[in-house]
Amino acid sequence: MKSCKVISCALAKGGTTKTTSTINIGAALTPLGYSVVAVDNDPQSNLTTALGHDPKSVRYTLASKMLNVLDDSDGPLMKDCLLPCNMLDLLPSNQKLALVEKRLTVKSKSSILAGQDDLPAELVMRKTLEPLREHFDYILIDCPPSAGLLTINAMAASDSVLIPMEAHFLGFEAIKQTLELILRVRAQLNPALDVEGILLTKFQDRTALAATEDMWTVANRIIVDVYSQIAGISTVLAGLMSAVSVIGAKMSNNQHKVDQAWDWLKRIWIAWAIINGIGAFIAYVRPLLSGLNTIT
């Protein structure tokens, strides 16, 4: 038998580019000489549509073959169900797959009454895809955004699960749910199931950094503008208050008041030095150091 690896692309959340990831991984593998078939395991049929086929017009689908297994009946050959898509082959999907999932649910609920030789509902896809292992190096299964029986079937039929995760904190709960499902499938149906990895998608390396940088740029500009005003005003005020202190000290005959005046004079210029020092560092020195670090 040909050495084949089956990978499910799964996450219990929509919009995480599971379909796009399936296509891109397949497109990356085929130029390396690997034969790849993509399996659309979603009644929404996004993979089928993305690869250029109309789900309403395809004759044979994944649902067709799974129904053959469920009914233990003959049907179209697997090779007649595959559609060529550039370098990939596709086992398409349409709305009939939703009916298959309902059949699986009924079968799963009634499994406690089933005979020993009856195929469990969770293993229907494994039997369905078994013939493909002889002809392909990779089988990539695009799963629906749920933890239902279609996803469980895919994991039970797979060697590993690839989890595409959107670079957003809302994806963490779906990751937890998916990992729990993998552990359950591994314990009950497929002990060899592995996690292929977590694929970070929709990642923009400037998103968080740019927000921080933009906030700092705006803040820095405000600081520079305010500092330029404060520097002038504080200098004038410090000078006027110093003059008042000096005049008061010269005109007063009370030594205590003279000492107070000189003390206030020192405080004024210390405060002026601190305020202007901090302002100058934030407005001019820090950007200069950052620029030098960037150059080096």
N, C-alpha and C positions, 0 to 999 in steps of 0.2 A: 504494500500500500504506500502511496506517495506520502511523504512527510508533509503534513499540513497543520497550520496553526489557525485556530478559530478565535477571533477577538470580538467581543461585544463592546460597542460604544454606548455607554449607558450612564444616565444620571436622572434621578427622579425630579427633574425640573426642566421646563421648556426654555427655549431661547439660548441655550449654552453652546450652540454650534456642533451638536452631535452629528448632524447630517453633513455639514461642511467638513468636519474633521474626518469622517469616514471617507468622503470623496478625496480629500487631500492626501490622506495616508495611502489610499489605494493608488492615486496618481504618482505618489513618490516611490512606491514599491515596484510598479510595473517597469519603469525604465531600468531598474536594477536586474531585470530578467525574471522577476517573480510573476507567476500567474495569480490573478486576484479576482475574486467574485465578491461583489457587494450585495448584501441581503437587506431588503427593505422590510423591516419588522415593525412597521408603524402604519396603522390604518389611514393616517393622514397622507401617506405616500409622498412625503417631501423628497426623499431620496430618488424615487422614480421620476418625479417631475424635474428635479435638479439635473438629472442625467439625460434629460431630453425626451422623455416618454410621457404620454398622456395616460394616467392611471385608468381612465374610463374606457380606453380603447385596447388595453393589453388583454390578451386572451387567457394566458396562464400566469398565475402568480404564486407567491409563497402560500397564500390561502388555499389554492388548488391542491398543492402537494400535502399540506397539513390535513386537509379534509380527507384525502386519500388514506392517510395514516389513521385518522380517527375512525373512518368507516371501514378500514381494512379492505379497501377496494383498489382496483387498477385505475390508472389515470395516465395522463401524459408523461412521457419520459422527461427526466430532469433537464436534459439538454434542450428539449423543446420549450422549456419554461424560461431559459436564460435569454437575455437580450444583450446584444453587443453595444457597448458605449465607449467609443474610442479604444483605449487600451484595456478597459475594465469589462467584465461581464456583470450583468445585473439580474438578480432574482427579484422581480418587481413586486409591488403591493398595490392594493386598492381597498375600497371600503369593505370588501368581503372578509378582510382580516378581522374586522370588529365582530363579525358573526362567529368566526373561529374562536375568538377570545371568549365569547359567551358559551360556546360549546365546551371549551376548556374549563370554564368556571363550573358548569353543570357537572362535568365529568369529575372535577376535583372534589366537589361536595358529595358526590355519590361514590367516591372511591372506597369509602369504608365498607361498602356493600359489594364491591367488585371482587372478582375472583383473583387468585394468585397470579394468573398468567396475563391479567389485564395490564396494558401499558399505562403507567401513571400519566395524568394530564400534564405534569411538569416536564415530561421527557418526550413529548410528541415532536418538538422541533429537533431534538437531537437525532431521532430516527429519520426525520425528514431530510436533514442536511447531510446525513452520513454518506450518501453517494458522491457528494461534492468533494469530500476529502481525498478521493482517489485521483482527482483531476486538477486540483488547485493547490498552490503553496499557501495562500492565505484566504480565509473567509472572514469578511468584515461585516458584522451585523449592526445595523443602525436601529437602535431601540427606541420605543416611545418614551415620552417624558412622564413615566409612572413606574410604580413598583408592582404592577399587575402581573398576570400570568404570562403575557407575551415576553416581558422582560425576564421573568423567572425562567421561562423556557429557553431564552437566548443564553442566559448564564449557565444553565444546566448543559447546554450544548457546546459551551466555549471552553477554551484553555485558559483564557484570561479576560479581564474586563478593563477597558480603558475608560477613564472618567474625565470627560471634558468639563472643566469648571470655569465659569466666567470670573474674571478678576474683580470680584465684588463680594462684599461681606455677606450678602443675602444667599450666596451659593453654599455657605458652610453647612446650613441645616440639611440641604439636599445631599451634600457629601456624606453626612452622618447617616442619613436614611439609606443611601445606596450602599455604604460599607456594611451596615447592619444586614441588608439584604444579601450581600455577597457572603457574609459569614453564615447566614442561615442556609443558603444554597450549598455552600461548601460542606456544612455539617450534615445536610439531609440528602443531597442529590449528586453533588459533584465535588468529591474530596480534593481533587487536583486543581480546582479553580484558583487562579491567582489574580492579583491586581497588577495589571500591566503598568499602570502609573496614573497620575493625575495630570491631565493636559490643561495648562492655563490658556484660556482663550479670551478674545476681545481685550487683550492686554495692551495698554497704551503707556509706554514708559514715562511719558510726560504728564500723565493725568494728575497724580497726587503731587508730584514734584512741581509741576507747573503751577498748581494752585498755591503751593507754599511760596514759590518764587514770585508769583504775581502779587500775592498779599504783601510779601516783603518789599517788592518794588514800589508798590503804592505807599506802604508805610514809610519807606526810606525817602520817597519824594516829599511826603508830608513833613517828615522830620527835617529834611534839608530846608524846605520853605519856611517852616516854623522857626527852625534854629537861626536862619538868617535874620528873621525879624527879632527873635528873642535876644540874639547876640547884641544887636544894636541897642535895643531898648534896655536890656540889663546893664549894658555899659554906661548908658546915659544915667539910669537910675542910681547905679553904684557911684558914679561921679558926683551926682547931686547930693546923695545921702552922705558921701564922704565930706563934701564941702560943708554941709550943715553940721556934721560932727566936728570938723576942724574949727569952724567958726564958733560953735558952742563951747568947745574946749578953750579957745583963746579968750572968749568973753567972760567965761565963768570964773568966779573967785573960789568956788567950792571944789576942792580937790577930788572929792568923791564923784561929783558930776563930770569932772574932767576925765577921770579914769573910766567912767562909764562911756563917755563919748569915744575915747580911743578904743575901748573894747568893742563897741558897736562898729567902729570903722574896720577893725580886723575881721569881724564876723561878716560884714558886707562883702569884703573882697575875697574871703574864703568861699562864701556862697557863690559869688560870681565866678570864681575859678572852677568850682565843682560843676556848676550848671553848664558853663561853656565848654569845659573839658569833656563831659559826657556827650553833649551835643556834637562837638567836633569829631569825637571818635565814631559815633553812630553815623553821622552824615558823610564823613570823608575818609577816616582811617580804615574802618571796616571794609567798605567797598574796595579800597586800594589793596588791602591784604588779600581779599577774595580774588581780585584780578591777578595778583602776583602768584597765588596758589594755582590758578587756572593755567597760567603761562608755564609754570614749572611742571 
